[in-house]
Amino acid sequence: MFEVETEGFSGPLDLLCDLVESGSLDFARVRLSEIVTLYIAYLREKEGFHLEEILHFLSITSRLLHGKVLSLFPSPKHEELW
């Protein structure tokens, strides 16, 4: 199982995503490029991998990326849309 070890967090990627989405951990502290680099190194060390595992990683990282984009560009208030 892929474990993330970055500055300020150590644990499963799912937990990192949950903490960030709940607001317990700031999106600004999550460096997606570092997570992807760690995952590529993880895959290189493994003898084999399953497609489902890679798809799960892509799903979680896309949620993190989506949240990061939303945190950088907050949506306008409802009144501003009209």
C-alpha positions, 0 to 999 in steps of 0.5 A, a space after each residue: 500500500 502506498 504511504 505518503 511521507 512529506 513535510 507535515 504528513 505521513 500516512 495513507 494517501 486516502 487519509 491525506 485527501 480526507 484531511 485536506 477535504 475536511 479542512 484539517 490540513 491546508 491545501 497549500 501544504 500539499 505539494 502534488 508534484 512531490 506526491 506524484 514523484 513519490 508514487 512513481 518511485 513506489 511503482 518502480 520499487 514494486 515488482 508488479 502493480 494492478 491497474 485498479 491501484 493506479 486508478 485509485 491513485 489517479 482518483 485521489 490525486 485528481 480530488 486533491 488537484 480539484 480542491 487545490 484549484 478551488 482553494 486558489 480560485 474561490 468561486 464568486 458569490 451567488 449575487 455576483 453571478 447575476 
